[in-house]
Amino acid sequence: MREGALAVRSHQILGGMVLTAALAAGAVFVPALRAQVSYTEMPLDSGFGKLDPSQPSVPVQQIIQEFTAKESVFRAALNNYTYERSVKVETIDDDGKVDGQYYEVTDIILDPSGRRMEHVVFAPANSLQRISMSPADFQDIEQRLPFVLTTEDASQYDVTYAGKQKVDDLDTYVFNVRPKVIVKGHRYFQGQIWVDQHDLQIVVTNGKNVPDDTRKGHEDLSPPFTTYRQQIDGKYWFPVYTRGEGVLHFAAGTGYLSQDVHIRETLKYTNYKQFGSNVKILFNGQDIGQGQTGSQAPPAAQTPPSKPQ
């Protein structure tokens, strides 16, 4: 915008969200501050029991190797499933009311050759005004909110044992996860994961995507989030629900003021169906794939860990 225009727009990307600050005519000179996010982990609900820090009967490193191998198998299997994903991003005003919303429902499908495609089935008008979605948001939605920690990715992280914990009727191991090195241009998960002791698969993820870009004029922040999984087909634990919430603090700069934006994001993953495949999925030398052709619906789902409504 030209100097002296009625609205001065500052494009500040926050967690993939771009703040548009409308200011009255006339420049306002404010010392630049570093953007930040109030990073308070998403609270755990009553379904989480007391953490038992005692060591497991199986060596910790063996557990890590086995569950990351299972995660690799799950990621490969997920490529043979179609599902529906809904995304809602809201801004909340000081009275706790929603004052802007982005909402989209997408079918994740496979063409006859097995190539993954996305088909938007519902997308009402976007009413977000204080922020807007950016490519980083959509990358988080597609890749990092449904976090999968495979054998291939585990080398990028420090994975440390925190203890054992009951999550509803599930016995789980709890691990702290943080990136070993931040490589420029890459984003990572940092937080905690809960791994089912029997199936050795992630059932809950609670943390944040990092790093935050706090460069003046290029702020890129994201809120903390929790993702819950559910055993859909009697074998794999699929993401079914993600909730993220936080107050994003936009830095002030030349010509615009700082601003706090309370955001809330909710994702739901539903209607998982297996797409036909004759690819064998091997784990410990055994074929655990379906080995079937054609599309089929999964068996009835088991009860997932508790999650807020």
Salt bridges, closest charged atoms under 4 A:
ASP52 OD2 - LYS164 NZ 4.00
GLU71 OE1 - ARG229 NH2 2.85
GLU90 OE1 - ARG264 NE 3.06
ASP99 OD2 - ARG130 NH2 3.01
ASP111 OD2 - ARG115 NE 3.25
GLU118 OE1 - ARG85 NH2 3.23
ASP140 OD1 - ARG144 NE 2.54
ASP140 OD2 - ARG187 NH2 2.84
ASP153 OD2 - ARG75 NH1 3.14
ASP171 OD1 - LYS166 NZ 3.14
ASP199 OD1 - HIS198 ND1 2.75
ASP212 OD1 - LYS208 NZ 2.67
ASP213 OD2 - ARG215 NH2 2.75
GLU245 OE1 - ARG243 NH2 3.28
GLU245 OE2 - HIS262 NE2 2.68
ASP260 OD1 - HIS249 ND1 2.54
